């Protein structure tokens, strides 16, 4: 039987991403000591529309809170199966900043005026499969930043260049030198 995929081998290398899948880190994750967190409040919306612009779904993200957001690739071949966390970020809540505004600020990474190559490549290569998962947090910005640090250390997303947890950073660095 002939393959439905045809000849694509030469294109696949440009889509290769390395992941660290560490059950030890997942098992150590907790939210103790962080105020006003409700992990059942995570939501998901599509980041880009079919034309490569911001999806209207991003307007559902609240402006009343700061919080955590993450970008994932979801192939949607099998419903609710296969989510690749690519980037985790935080949004402070101030008089001039909020969760929706922070997520939508990444629109500049879609085109030629980008400033963050990893994020730009995420949107260029997988745009219509990129979703933003977000957790509004009604807490102080220090708790939001601590949660971001813990999640980055837990998942070690490929588009997050900095790991602020010293133990995880040291272990990742030691592992990546092979």
N, C-alpha and C positions, 0 to 999 in steps of 0.2 A: 504494500500500500504506500502511496506517495505521501510525503509529509505535508501537512497543511501550512507549515511555516516557511517553506522554500529555503533559499540560501541566505542565511543571516549571520553566519559565524563572524565575519569581519566587523560587524557592528557591536557585538556583545561586550567586547573588552571595555568600551567607553562607559558601560553601565555597571561595571564592577565596583562594589563597595565592600569594605572590610568592617566586620562587627565584632565586638567583644560581648559574648553572651555568657555572663558570669552569675550562675545561681547563688553563689556566696554573697554577691552584692545585693541581689534581689531579696534574699533572706534577711539581710541586715537593715533593709529600708524600714523606717518608721516615721511617724509624724508627731511623736511625743514631744512636748515642749513647744509646739507651734500653736498659736492661738487661732480660733475661729476657722478651722478647716473642716470641710465636709466633702470627703472624697466621692460621695455619691452624686455630687453636683457637676461632674465632668460632662461636657457637651462636645459635639463634633460638628463642623461644617466644612464644606468644600472651600478651598482657598481660591482656586482660579476657575473661571468659567471656560466654556468651549472655545472662546475667542482669545484666550490667554490674558484676560484682564481679571481684576478682582471679582470674585463671585459676589453676587448680591447677598448670599447667605452670611457673609461676614458682618452684615448689618445686624444680625441677631446677637452678636457678641455685646455684652453690656458695657455701658460707659460709666456706670455708677461704682465700679470697683477696679482695683488692680487685680493681679492674679498671675497665674502660670499659663503658658501656652506651649504647645509643642506641634511641630510639623511632622507629619508621617506620610508615608507612601502606602496607599491602599489599592492594590490591583483590582479588587472587586470581581475577581473571577469566581471565587466561592464566597457567597455572602457571609459577612462578619468573620472572615478568616484571612489572615495575612495582613499585618500592619507593621510597617517598618518605621520605628521612631528614628527620625533623622536629626532633629534639633529641638532643644528645650530652652525656653526663654522666660523672662518675667516682665511684668508691667507694674510699675508703681502707680499708685493713685494719688495724684496731686490736683491742683486747680487746673493744670494744663495738660495732664496725662491720664490715660486710663487704658484698660485692657483692649478695647476695640481699636482705639487709636494706635496702640503699639503694634497690634497684629497687622493692621492695614498699612502701617508705615513700611512694611516689607515690599510693597508694590514696586518701589524703585529698584529692587533687586531682580525684577522680571526682565528688564531691558538692558540697553547698552550703558546706562549710567550707574551701574551697580558698584558697590563698594566692598561687598563681601562675596568673594569668589565661591565659597562652598555653598552659600545660600542661593546665589545666582544659578549655579549648576543644578541644584536641587529643582528649582522652578523650571529651568530650561529643559532638562532631561525628563522630568516626571510630572510636569505642570498639571495636567488634567487628572492626575492621580494623587495630588497632594491635598491633604486635609489638615485643618488646624483643630486640635483638641484643646479645650480651654477650661480652666477652673477659676471662676471668680472667687476672690478671697477678700473677705471683709475683715481685714486685719492690718497691722502696721507693716510698713514696707520691709522692716527687718525680718519679719516672719516669712514674707513672700520670698525674699532673697535666700533665706536659709532653706526653704522648701526647694527652690530652684537648684541650689547647690547639692542638696541631697538627691534629687532626681537625676541630675547630670552624673553624679558619682554612681548612682544605681544602674543607669542604662548606658553610660558612656556613648552618647550619640555621635555618629561620624561627622556631623556638621558643627559640633561644639568644639572649638579649638582649645578651650581652657577648662580644666578640671580644677576646682579650687580646694577640694578635699585632698590634703597632702598625702595621706596613705594610698588612696586610689590613684592619684597622679603618679606617685612613685612606682606603683605596681604596673600601671599601664606603660609607663616609660621603659621599665625593665623588660616587659613583655615585647614591646615594639622594636627593641634593639636586635632581635634575632632575625 
